[in-house]
Amino acid sequence: MENNLTKASVTEVSRILRHLNQPESWKDSPWLSAALVKGYLLSGKSQTNYQALKDAFSDTLKLLAQENPDYEDILRGRFWEEKSVAQMLKDGRPQFWEERNFYLYQKKALARFTSLLLEQEQACQALALANHPERSLRPAQKREVKAGVFFSFIGLLVLALFVRGNLRPASKFASKNQTVLSFPSPTASNTNQQIVFHSNFEADKPIEFSYKVGLWAIVSETRENKVLEVNSLDSPIEYPVLEFGKPEWKDFTFETRVNIVDYETTNDAPLTSVRFRGIYKIAFTPYWKSVELVLDPPWTSISERTIEIRKKTWYALRIEVAGDQVDVFLDDKRIITDTIGSKTAGVFGLSTWPAVRVQFDDLIISIPK
């Protein structure tokens, strides 16, 4: 399966949804051979490829309901209950929409549903790259993170994705024992490592991105400096994603600069995150004054630090990973030290949530010489 949110991928998912109870209509779909479907079969939850895909779609709808109940209501009514738009509007579902804008929201709901499916597929593929499944994640500080169940078998991971899946973190991050930090000078480079990926967005050569969803653009921050910007404030693509690097870069130093330019102050989501080893993220949530190390999917907090993140302010982020050890620095100040699955592998990524404008600069990945 291609993990790329394109018009074709949304169209294919829409085709299956329109004939959800007529599997013969989509017997040629590439989704039937997806790693996600294989996971359902291995878990014993589903007995056939057709049933596995239907189960995956139904569980993904539950995830969508947690994130956006209106989107879930649209898709459930249209495809699971097989109601017409006129019937749904007559039933008052959803109450505040009319036929003139119903199809617009249905289109957005289908795009997000497809994106969630692709995220689950990507998680299964990332785990398959590891030589051996991880048995557990060690506890982080005072928080016990029982993640071994996600790595025992791919199938069990898939089940956990949908039973426990929560794409948004808990609404309360701060701890009384955490402190707000002040930051000194930027990061210094490590002479024991070699740079294998570098982009400052100044050169004319193509950027080595392997996957992109959303309105990413190179813009001039100042007359002398160009940066990578993504803006989901006015975009129908609400969850932009960018991927780069190679999964074999498991021990590395990753550096970038992050600037959350604009967002609604009531937005309590993790506005932007940097992904590494496929399933780990460093997430910034200004509303909760939180910088977090997260396992995703499903969204499971491993470590967090209370830090005030301000608008229109550049922060130098550095992530150092060796084996199961991860250290996170912000403006050259160590803010997180913890352990992760030592055999997990996957590419690097940048992502944002809806209604935010973010800039990145100076993406650098170094590995041991």
Secondary structure, 3 states (H helix, E strand, C coil): CCCCCCHHHHHHHHHHHHCCCCHHHHCCCHHHHCHHHHHHHHHCCCCCHHHHHHHHHHHHHHHHHHHCHHHHHHHHHHHHCCCCHHHHHHCCCCCCCCHHHHHHHHHHHHHHHHHHHHHHHHHHHHHHHCCCCCCCCCCECCECCCCCHHHHCHHHHHHHHHHCCCCCCCCCCCCCCCCCCCCCCCCCCCCCEEEEEEECCCCCCCCCEEEEECCEEEEECCCCCEEEEEECCCCCCCCCEEEECCCCCCCEEEEEEEEEEEECCCCCCCCEEEEECCCEEEEEEHHHCEEEEEECCCCEEEEEEECCCCCCCEEEEEEEEECCEEEEEECCEEEEEEECCCCCCCCEEEEECCCEEEEEEEEEEEEEC
